[in-house]
Amino acid sequence: CTLVLVDQCAEMLWNPFRIGADFLHLASILLLLLKIYTHKSCEGISLKTQILYFVVFATRYVDVFYNFLYLYNTIFKILFLSSSALIIYLMVYKYKGTYDNEHDKFKLPYVLIPCAVLALIFNRRFRPTEILWAFSIYLEAVAIMPQLRMLIEAEDIANLTSHYIAALGGYRALYMLNWVVRYITEPRYRQWIVWIAGTLQTALYADFFYHYIRCRLQNQKLSLPDSTESS
């Protein structure tokens, strides 16, 4: 059993799409921190999205201090938890005067409650850690929604903010390729919860990527059309 676990960890660790996705995810967070520290401002950043991401990491990585698989895994867990907490601290305390509360209107119960219900119904095993893990998967799929809503209402979208979201979308795309590799190389690999939630999450980025690529090719600043506008 131990040898099987070691083999599975080795396969996951050396999957280039998994490694690329993890580092791109980390890069997205570093881009956000760079924006905050460079401009000494959190303007254009959704605090609600950052809170949701912290909840995602806190519920998914509750085992960080007692379930050691390999160093790579543990380091990234700690990095995601700590960097997420740092971003919230900067927005709530150090640069709270620059936070645009007026446009960060998304109501968190709209995603927290459905995700909690789904986690109670659809999970791998009905036990606390598995329910929390499922909840984190469902919540991550929709955690970007407050940020996207904020960008739609914003008149001016900073480049670093758009790069941050693009990196997040790229991370999800690489993880989908990671699933394909694992499905081919690991005969027993089946993760329906991860696959469905991750596909939904990637789909949420589709419209953003269209406008992001279009504006980059045209050398324009990013702007997202308001869904209430009529053609």
Backbone as CSV, one residue per row, in Angstrom:
resi,resn,N_x,N_y,N_z,CA_x,CA_y,CA_z,C_x,C_y,C_z
1,CYS,0.836,-1.197,0.000,0.000,0.000,0.000,0.880,1.260,0.000
2,THR,1.932,1.239,0.814,2.845,2.377,0.887,3.554,2.594,-0.449
3,LEU,3.963,1.492,-1.091,4.637,1.592,-2.380,3.718,2.169,-3.438
4,VAL,2.442,1.786,-3.414,1.468,2.311,-4.367,1.322,3.812,-4.187
5,LEU,1.234,4.251,-2.909,1.112,5.680,-2.624,2.329,6.446,-3.116
6,VAL,3.506,5.884,-2.891,4.738,6.532,-3.350,4.749,6.652,-4.865
7,ASP,4.335,5.585,-5.565,4.290,5.612,-7.030,3.319,6.688,-7.528
8,GLN,2.143,6.774,-6.880,1.156,7.759,-7.293,1.686,9.174,-7.085
9,CYS,2.354,9.399,-5.958,2.920,10.716,-5.676,3.989,11.081,-6.703
10,ALA,4.803,10.092,-7.064,5.860,10.335,-8.050,5.269,10.705,-9.406
11,GLU,4.203,9.991,-9.812,3.558,10.280,-11.086,2.976,11.688,-11.094
12,MET,2.320,12.073,-9.993,1.741,13.399,-9.901,2.823,14.471,-9.904
13,LEU,3.909,14.211,-9.182,4.963,15.208,-9.035,5.651,15.508,-10.351
14,TRP,5.847,14.475,-11.190,6.591,14.678,-12.417,5.694,14.927,-13.625
15,ASN,4.421,15.141,-13.390,3.518,15.516,-14.464,3.767,16.995,-14.797
16,PRO,4.280,17.303,-15.988,4.638,18.699,-16.301,3.454,19.653,-16.257
17,PHE,2.257,19.163,-16.603,1.087,20.031,-16.564,0.689,20.353,-15.129
18,ARG,0.837,19.386,-14.239,0.560,19.627,-12.816,1.554,20.651,-12.255
19,ILE,2.827,20.482,-12.559,3.844,21.409,-12.065,3.623,22.803,-12.655
20,GLY,3.365,22.854,-13.966,3.129,24.142,-14.615,1.912,24.850,-14.043
21,ALA,0.850,24.085,-13.780,-0.369,24.671,-13.216,-0.113,25.236,-11.828
22,ASP,0.599,24.483,-10.998,0.881,24.941,-9.635,1.699,26.232,-9.632
23,PHE,2.736,26.281,-10.490,3.578,27.474,-10.521,2.858,28.660,-11.157
24,LEU,1.975,28.395,-12.112,1.199,29.483,-12.700,0.201,30.030,-11.685
25,HIS,-0.368,29.138,-10.881,-1.264,29.556,-9.802,-0.513,30.446,-8.816
26,LEU,0.676,30.006,-8.440,1.497,30.802,-7.529,1.873,32.135,-8.169
27,ALA,2.185,32.111,-9.466,2.544,33.343,-10.170,1.387,34.332,-10.171
28,SER,0.162,33.832,-10.290,-1.005,34.718,-10.283,-1.112,35.456,-8.953
29,ILE,-0.843,34.751,-7.861,-0.898,35.370,-6.536,0.219,36.394,-6.379
30,LEU,1.415,36.054,-6.876,2.538,36.987,-6.797,2.272,38.236,-7.631
31,LEU,1.594,38.081,-8.767,1.222,39.238,-9.586,0.295,40.164,-8.811
32,LEU,-0.636,39.564,-8.089,-1.572,40.361,-7.303,-0.850,41.106,-6.183
33,LEU,0.051,40.417,-5.507,0.825,41.063,-4.451,1.724,42.162,-5.025
34,LEU,2.276,41.910,-6.213,3.107,42.913,-6.875,2.295,44.168,-7.164
35,LYS,1.082,43.988,-7.642,0.206,45.129,-7.918,-0.064,45.920,-6.645
36,ILE,-0.382,45.222,-5.566,-0.719,45.896,-4.313,0.483,46.671,-3.773
37,TYR,1.638,46.022,-3.737,2.819,46.671,-3.172,3.369,47.771,-4.079
38,THR,3.318,47.558,-5.405,3.844,48.555,-6.335,3.023,49.837,-6.305
39,HIS,1.698,49.680,-6.333,0.806,50.843,-6.374,0.331,51.271,-4.986
40,LYS,0.707,50.488,-3.969,0.247,50.760,-2.599,-1.269,50.939,-2.592
41,SER,-1.918,50.034,-3.308,-3.367,50.146,-3.481,-3.946,48.772,-3.834
42,CYS,-5.161,48.549,-3.403,-5.869,47.323,-3.794,-7.078,47.661,-4.662
43,GLU,-7.016,48.817,-5.304,-8.097,49.234,-6.190,-8.287,48.208,-7.313
44,GLY,-9.538,47.876,-7.581,-9.855,46.935,-8.642,-9.794,45.477,-8.231
45,ILE,-9.422,45.205,-6.992,-9.331,43.830,-6.495,-10.538,43.528,-5.612
46,SER,-11.156,42.409,-5.841,-12.324,42.021,-5.056,-11.897,41.336,-3.763
47,LEU,-12.201,41.974,-2.647,-11.920,41.368,-1.346,-12.736,40.091,-1.168
48,LYS,-13.921,40.080,-1.718,-14.794,38.911,-1.555,-14.230,37.688,-2.263
49,THR,-13.641,37.894,-3.432,-12.981,36.779,-4.109,-11.799,36.279,-3.291
50,GLN,-11.037,37.194,-2.709,-9.878,36.787,-1.905,-10.304,36.041,-0.647
51,ILE,-11.408,36.454,-0.049,-11.947,35.731,1.116,-12.363,34.325,0.712
52,LEU,-13.024,34.220,-0.435,-13.449,32.897,-0.907,-12.249,31.993,-1.163
53,TYR,-11.196,32.536,-1.753,-10.005,31.722,-1.995,-9.351,31.277,-0.689
54,PHE,-9.352,32.153,0.303,-8.794,31.747,1.597,-9.617,30.619,2.202
55,VAL,-10.937,30.695,2.089,-11.804,29.624,2.586,-11.526,28.325,1.821
56,VAL,-11.310,28.452,0.512,-10.964,27.285,-0.309,-9.715,26.604,0.229
57,PHE,-8.659,27.380,0.430,-7.394,26.810,0.887,-7.509,26.277,2.322
58,ALA,-8.215,27.001,3.176,-8.324,26.594,4.584,-9.098,25.281,4.728
59,THR,-10.125,25.091,3.910,-10.915,23.858,4.002,-10.256,22.695,3.261
60,ARG,-9.483,22.993,2.235,-8.830,21.926,1.477,-7.554,21.436,2.156
61,TYR,-6.866,22.351,2.824,-5.561,22.009,3.396,-5.584,21.909,4.920
62,VAL,-6.707,21.470,5.473,-6.788,21.283,6.930,-5.787,20.226,7.406
63,ASP,-5.322,19.397,6.479,-4.399,18.311,6.841,-2.936,18.701,6.686
64,VAL,-2.656,20.001,6.446,-1.299,20.403,6.106,-0.270,20.055,7.182
65,PHE,-0.677,20.016,8.440,0.281,19.788,9.517,0.293,18.350,10.043
66,TYR,-0.554,17.489,9.479,-0.542,16.108,9.969,-0.569,15.055,8.867
67,ASN,-0.785,15.460,7.626,-0.828,14.488,6.534,0.254,14.837,5.515
68,PHE,1.473,14.383,5.771,2.615,14.732,4.920,2.774,13.699,3.806
69,LEU,2.584,14.143,2.553,2.781,13.261,1.402,4.196,13.429,0.842
70,TYR,4.539,14.663,0.493,5.879,14.965,0.025,6.100,16.469,0.170
71,LEU,7.350,16.887,0.183,7.715,18.264,0.503,7.087,19.262,-0.460
72,TYR,7.099,18.924,-1.739,6.526,19.813,-2.758,5.091,20.176,-2.401
73,ASN,4.304,19.165,-2.081,2.896,19.358,-1.747,2.734,20.264,-0.536
74,THR,3.485,19.995,0.523,3.369,20.757,1.762,3.784,22.212,1.570
75,ILE,4.853,22.445,0.824,5.321,23.808,0.584,4.255,24.633,-0.128
76,PHE,3.635,24.041,-1.145,2.620,24.783,-1.892,1.379,25.027,-1.050
77,LYS,1.012,24.084,-0.224,-0.129,24.297,0.669,0.110,25.504,1.572
78,ILE,1.288,25.558,2.169,1.624,26.655,3.075,1.704,27.978,2.321
79,LEU,2.282,27.950,1.113,2.382,29.169,0.313,1.010,29.720,-0.049
80,PHE,0.100,28.844,-0.465,-1.235,29.304,-0.843,-1.993,29.855,0.357
81,LEU,-1.910,29.171,1.484,-2.592,29.639,2.689,-2.039,30.973,3.169
82,SER,-0.730,31.074,3.270,-0.101,32.281,3.814,-0.259,33.479,2.879
83,SER,-0.090,33.264,1.586,-0.209,34.384,0.640,-1.645,34.882,0.559
84,SER,-2.594,33.979,0.642,-3.998,34.372,0.635,-4.341,35.199,1.869
85,ALA,-3.834,34.761,3.020,-4.059,35.509,4.261,-3.397,36.886,4.187
86,LEU,-2.209,36.964,3.574,-1.503,38.235,3.445,-2.289,39.216,2.582
87,ILE,-2.832,38.744,1.479,-3.615,39.617,0.600,-4.816,40.191,1.346
88,ILE,-5.507,39.356,2.100,-6.666,39.831,2.872,-6.227,40.854,3.914
89,TYR,-5.113,40.587,4.581,-4.601,41.533,5.578,-4.315,42.892,4.934
90,LEU,-3.647,42.886,3.787,-3.315,44.136,3.111,-4.566,44.907,2.708
91,MET,-5.591,44.187,2.273,-6.812,44.842,1.823,-7.657,45.348,2.982
92,VAL,-7.670,44.615,4.071,-8.527,44.971,5.203,-7.871,45.997,6.116
93,TYR,-6.540,45.975,6.210,-5.854,46.844,7.155,-4.923,47.855,6.475
94,LYS,-3.843,47.398,5.889,-2.806,48.321,5.421,-3.283,49.265,4.328
95,TYR,-4.030,48.751,3.348,-4.484,49.586,2.241,-6.009,49.632,2.158
96,LYS,-6.663,49.584,3.296,-8.129,49.515,3.301,-8.769,50.757,2.682
97,GLY,-8.070,51.903,2.732,-8.620,53.119,2.156,-8.718,53.088,0.646
98,THR,-8.022,52.156,-0.003,-8.031,52.074,-1.470,-8.989,50.995,-1.989
99,TYR,-9.578,50.252,-1.064,-10.487,49.165,-1.467,-11.806,49.742,-1.975
100,ASP,-12.221,49.304,-3.147,-13.451,49.798,-3.781,-14.642,48.941,-3.348
101,ASN,-15.147,49.231,-2.166,-16.261,48.466,-1.629,-17.537,48.662,-2.440
102,GLU,-17.667,49.821,-3.066,-18.890,50.156,-3.788,-19.158,49.204,-4.950
103,HIS,-18.087,48.759,-5.637,-18.266,47.893,-6.798,-18.080,46.409,-6.477
104,ASP,-17.733,46.111,-5.243,-17.576,44.700,-4.832,-18.885,44.244,-4.195
105,LYS,-19.904,44.071,-5.033,-21.274,43.903,-4.555,-21.731,42.460,-4.422
106,PHE,-20.956,41.538,-4.920,-21.405,40.140,-4.965,-21.701,39.627,-3.551
107,LYS,-22.839,38.956,-3.386,-23.245,38.440,-2.071,-22.696,37.025,-1.881
108,LEU,-21.813,36.860,-0.922,-21.122,35.589,-0.710,-22.046,34.411,-0.403
109,PRO,-23.163,34.606,0.323,-24.043,33.451,0.570,-24.565,32.790,-0.703
110,TYR,-24.597,33.554,-1.811,-25.063,32.993,-3.075,-24.192,31.844,-3.565
111,VAL,-22.932,31.826,-3.160,-22.055,30.718,-3.554,-21.719,29.807,-2.371
112,LEU,-21.608,30.363,-1.178,-21.232,29.555,-0.015,-22.294,28.508,0.329
113,ILE,-23.543,28.906,0.330,-24.613,27.984,0.722,-24.785,26.846,-0.292
114,PRO,-24.899,27.146,-1.603,-25.016,26.039,-2.567,-23.819,25.089,-2.537
115,CYS,-22.616,25.632,-2.372,-21.423,24.782,-2.336,-21.430,23.884,-1.100
116,ALA,-21.899,24.410,0.019,-21.988,23.608,1.239,-22.998,22.477,1.075
117,VAL,-24.116,22.783,0.447,-25.146,21.759,0.214,-24.618,20.675,-0.722
118,LEU,-23.970,21.096,-1.800,-23.391,20.129,-2.744,-22.367,19.235,-2.060
119,ALA,-21.551,19.833,-1.182,-20.511,19.055,-0.498,-21.118,18.008,0.430
120,LEU,-22.253,18.315,1.031,-22.923,17.365,1.918,-23.554,16.217,1.134
121,ILE,-23.943,16.511,-0.104,-24.625,15.485,-0.921,-23.632,14.704,-1.771
122,PHE,-22.741,15.412,-2.440,-21.795,14.784,-3.365,-20.381,14.892,-2.816
123,ASN,-19.873,13.815,-2.271,-18.520,13.757,-1.726,-17.992,12.334,-1.896
124,ARG,-16.719,12.171,-1.699,-16.123,10.845,-1.868,-16.483,9.922,-0.712
125,ARG,-16.491,10.459,0.496,-16.916,9.731,1.687,-17.554,10.725,2.637
126,PHE,-18.570,10.263,3.343,-19.279,11.167,4.238,-18.561,11.233,5.585
127,ARG,-17.481,12.000,5.582,-16.752,12.277,6.810,-16.211,13.701,6.720
128,PRO,-15.928,14.350,7.849,-15.619,15.784,7.853,-14.555,16.232,6.853
129,THR,-13.410,15.564,6.819,-12.342,16.009,5.931,-12.730,15.896,4.457
130,GLU,-13.482,14.852,4.105,-13.899,14.672,2.717,-14.979,15.678,2.326
131,ILE,-15.857,16.016,3.257,-16.889,17.021,2.995,-16.245,18.394,2.812
132,LEU,-15.259,18.703,3.654,-14.543,19.976,3.516,-13.777,20.027,2.196
133,TRP,-13.170,18.890,1.822,-12.446,18.841,0.544,-13.404,19.093,-0.624
134,ALA,-14.546,18.417,-0.629,-15.532,18.603,-1.701,-16.030,20.050,-1.725
135,PHE,-16.288,20.613,-0.552,-16.720,22.009,-0.457,-15.692,22.938,-1.093
136,SER,-14.408,22.691,-0.837,-13.357,23.547,-1.394,-13.303,23.443,-2.914
137,ILE,-13.557,22.259,-3.443,-13.552,22.074,-4.895,-14.700,22.840,-5.536
138,TYR,-15.892,22.713,-4.962,-17.050,23.428,-5.499,-16.867,24.933,-5.371
139,LEU,-16.342,25.368,-4.229,-16.199,26.809,-3.993,-15.145,27.424,-4.907
140,GLU,-14.046,26.713,-5.142,-13.014,27.257,-6.028,-13.561,27.492,-7.431
141,ALA,-14.504,26.650,-7.844,-15.067,26.780,-9.189,-15.759,28.123,-9.399
142,VAL,-16.279,28.707,-8.330,-17.051,29.950,-8.466,-16.422,31.119,-7.710
143,ALA,-15.262,30.915,-7.092,-14.650,31.959,-6.263,-14.281,33.209,-7.052
144,ILE,-14.057,33.084,-8.348,-13.659,34.214,-9.174,-14.845,35.105,-9.536
145,MET,-16.064,34.667,-9.282,-17.247,35.411,-9.724,-17.318,36.838,-9.174
146,PRO,-17.054,37.075,-7.874,-17.066,38.471,-7.407,-16.056,39.355,-8.138
147,GLN,-14.870,38.810,-8.444,-13.851,39.586,-9.157,-14.292,39.900,-10.582
148,LEU,-14.870,38.914,-11.260,-15.343,39.144,-12.626,-16.462,40.170,-12.640
149,ARG,-17.361,40.075,-11.658,-18.448,41.046,-11.566,-17.901,42.446,-11.329
150,MET,-16.893,42.544,-10.505,-16.273,43.839,-10.220,-15.616,44.420,-11.468
151,LEU,-14.990,43.575,-12.268,-14.336,44.043,-13.492,-15.349,44.527,-14.520
152,ILE,-16.493,43.853,-14.575,-17.536,44.264,-15.515,-18.011,45.679,-15.202
153,GLU,-18.089,46.009,-13.910,-18.577,47.328,-13.509,-17.479,48.395,-13.531
154,ALA,-16.228,47.960,-13.594,-15.119,48.915,-13.545,-14.944,49.615,-14.887
155,GLU,-14.614,50.902,-14.831,-14.362,51.655,-16.057,-12.923,51.481,-16.528
156,ASP,-12.033,51.185,-15.598,-10.604,51.065,-15.936,-10.040,49.832,-15.234
157,ILE,-9.520,48.883,-16.006,-8.976,47.650,-15.452,-7.458,47.690,-15.559
158,ALA,-6.789,47.647,-14.421,-5.324,47.692,-14.412,-4.749,46.458,-15.085
159,ASN,-3.602,46.635,-15.755,-2.971,45.530,-16.475,-2.640,44.357,-15.550
160,LEU,-2.072,44.663,-14.382,-1.683,43.588,-13.471,-2.890,42.813,-12.963
161,THR,-4.024,43.490,-12.793,-5.244,42.786,-12.380,-5.695,41.828,-13.464
162,SER,-5.666,42.282,-14.714,-6.075,41.418,-15.820,-5.095,40.260,-15.995
163,HIS,-3.784,40.518,-15.790,-2.790,39.455,-15.895,-3.015,38.413,-14.785
164,TYR,-3.392,38.884,-13.614,-3.677,37.989,-12.477,-4.795,37.011,-12.835
165,ILE,-5.877,37.531,-13.382,-7.010,36.671,-13.732,-6.649,35.754,-14.891
166,ALA,-5.878,36.264,-15.851,-5.448,35.430,-16.975,-4.581,34.275,-16.483
167,ALA,-3.704,34.543,-15.519,-2.852,33.481,-14.963,-3.687,32.444,-14.226
168,LEU,-4.719,32.893,-13.521,-5.621,31.950,-12.850,-6.332,31.057,-13.864
169,GLY,-6.803,31.668,-14.948,-7.455,30.882,-15.991,-6.502,29.903,-16.653
170,GLY,-5.257,30.354,-16.865,-4.258,29.465,-17.448,-3.928,28.297,-16.540
171,TYR,-3.899,28.566,-15.259,-3.655,27.490,-14.278,-4.730,26.421,-14.363
172,ARG,-5.985,26.843,-14.506,-7.071,25.864,-14.615,-6.967,25.079,-15.923
173,ALA,-6.602,25.747,-16.999,-6.469,25.063,-18.293,-5.379,23.996,-18.225
174,LEU,-4.258,24.319,-17.570,-3.184,23.339,-17.421,-3.621,22.168,-16.547
175,TYR,-4.429,22.440,-15.547,-4.905,21.355,-14.702,-5.813,20.402,-15.477
176,MET,-6.545,20.908,-16.437,-7.373,20.028,-17.265,-6.481,19.094,-18.086
177,LEU,-5.364,19.613,-18.595,-4.409,18.762,-19.307,-3.779,17.750,-18.344
178,ASN,-3.563,18.168,-17.117,-3.061,17.262,-16.083,-4.017,16.090,-15.871
179,TRP,-5.328,16.380,-15.894,-6.315,15.302,-15.731,-6.213,14.301,-16.873
180,VAL,-6.016,14.814,-18.085,-5.918,13.932,-19.253,-4.720,13.000,-19.105
181,VAL,-3.574,13.569,-18.715,-2.362,12.770,-18.537,-2.572,11.712,-17.464
182,ARG,-3.161,12.105,-16.344,-3.380,11.152,-15.254,-4.398,10.075,-15.647
183,TYR,-5.401,10.465,-16.427,-6.395,9.485,-16.876,-5.740,8.428,-17.766
184,ILE,-4.781,8.857,-18.586,-4.100,7.936,-19.495,-3.098,7.054,-18.749
185,THR,-2.382,7.654,-17.790,-1.271,6.954,-17.132,-1.672,6.240,-15.839
186,GLU,-2.808,6.604,-15.260,-3.253,5.985,-14.006,-4.582,5.277,-14.239
187,PRO,-4.581,3.970,-14.383,-5.789,3.217,-14.740,-6.976,3.453,-13.804
188,ARG,-6.728,3.693,-12.538,-7.824,3.856,-11.572,-8.161,5.310,-11.286
189,TYR,-7.583,6.215,-12.030,-7.808,7.638,-11.758,-9.192,8.071,-12.235
190,ARG,-10.061,8.392,-11.283,-11.397,8.917,-11.560,-11.692,9.988,-10.514
191,GLN,-11.928,11.202,-10.960,-12.209,12.312,-10.047,-13.361,13.138,-10.618
192,TRP,-14.577,12.593,-10.536,-15.713,13.250,-11.172,-16.017,14.604,-10.551
193,ILE,-15.894,14.714,-9.243,-16.142,15.998,-8.576,-15.164,17.050,-9.083
194,VAL,-13.896,16.690,-9.134,-12.858,17.614,-9.598,-13.063,17.968,-11.064
195,TRP,-13.358,16.970,-11.878,-13.526,17.203,-13.310,-14.690,18.154,-13.605
196,ILE,-15.837,17.897,-13.011,-17.026,18.706,-13.300,-16.859,20.128,-12.774
197,ALA,-16.415,20.254,-11.520,-16.231,21.584,-10.941,-15.136,22.356,-11.671
198,GLY,-14.049,21.683,-12.019,-12.950,22.339,-12.717,-13.334,22.785,-14.116
199,THR,-14.156,21.993,-14.802,-14.626,22.380,-16.137,-15.509,23.610,-16.055
200,LEU,-16.388,23.653,-15.044,-17.225,24.830,-14.832,-16.361,26.050,-14.548
201,GLN,-15.352,25.871,-13.711,-14.470,26.980,-13.364,-13.756,27.523,-14.597
202,THR,-13.248,26.617,-15.436,-12.557,27.043,-16.654,-13.517,27.767,-17.593
203,ALA,-14.763,27.293,-17.663,-15.758,27.924,-18.533,-16.047,29.362,-18.110
204,LEU,-15.964,29.633,-16.805,-16.215,30.996,-16.320,-15.175,31.979,-16.858
205,TYR,-13.995,31.462,-17.193,-12.925,32.319,-17.699,-13.005,32.525,-19.210
206,ALA,-13.853,31.778,-19.893,-13.854,31.779,-21.354,-14.094,33.175,-21.925
207,ASP,-15.146,33.865,-21.442,-15.456,35.191,-21.966,-14.347,36.179,-21.624
208,PHE,-13.806,36.065,-20.406,-12.707,36.944,-20.013,-11.517,36.754,-20.940
209,PHE,-11.162,35.500,-21.239,-10.007,35.228,-22.097,-10.213,35.788,-23.501
210,TYR,-11.439,35.706,-23.997,-11.726,36.250,-25.326,-11.387,37.746,-25.375
211,HIS,-11.892,38.483,-24.397,-11.653,39.926,-24.373,-10.205,40.249,-24.004
212,TYR,-9.596,39.422,-23.152,-8.200,39.644,-22.757,-7.279,39.499,-23.964
213,ILE,-7.450,38.414,-24.721,-6.600,38.179,-25.893,-6.860,39.233,-26.968
214,ARG,-8.138,39.564,-27.178,-8.479,40.582,-28.176,-7.812,41.921,-27.859
215,CYS,-7.896,42.340,-26.616,-7.308,43.625,-26.227,-5.783,43.595,-26.287
216,ARG,-5.184,42.443,-25.931,-3.723,42.347,-26.003,-3.246,42.420,-27.446
217,LEU,-3.963,41.744,-28.350,-3.577,41.766,-29.763,-3.729,43.163,-30.364
218,GLN,-4.731,43.894,-29.886,-4.981,45.244,-30.391,-4.244,46.310,-29.590
219,ASN,-3.437,45.855,-28.621,-2.662,46.769,-27.776,-3.563,47.789,-27.076
220,GLN,-4.685,47.286,-26.546,-5.632,48.137,-25.836,-5.736,47.684,-24.381
221,LYS,-6.215,48.592,-23.522,-6.482,48.211,-22.143,-7.733,47.353,-22.101
222,LEU,-7.746,46.418,-21.208,-8.857,45.480,-21.125,-10.127,46.175,-20.641
223,SER,-11.229,45.858,-21.291,-12.541,46.279,-20.818,-13.512,45.147,-21.081
224,LEU,-14.410,44.919,-20.126,-15.391,43.857,-20.257,-16.768,44.463,-20.461
225,PRO,-17.557,43.926,-21.416,-18.888,44.485,-21.649,-19.825,44.145,-20.511
226,ASP,-20.668,45.104,-20.150,-21.681,44.866,-19.111,-22.774,44.001,-19.702
227,SER,-23.149,42.957,-18.941,-24.190,42.033,-19.434,-25.526,42.715,-19.593
228,THR,-25.705,43.905,-18.978,-26.980,44.591,-19.080,-27.065,45.442,-20.333
229,GLU,-25.924,45.589,-21.022,-25.946,46.390,-22.226,-26.611,45.636,-23.367
230,SER,-27.342,46.305,-24.158,-27.985,45.687,-25.313,-27.247,46.092,-26.558
231,SER,-27.279,45.231,-27.562,-26.546,45.514,-28.795,-27.347,46.436,-29.686
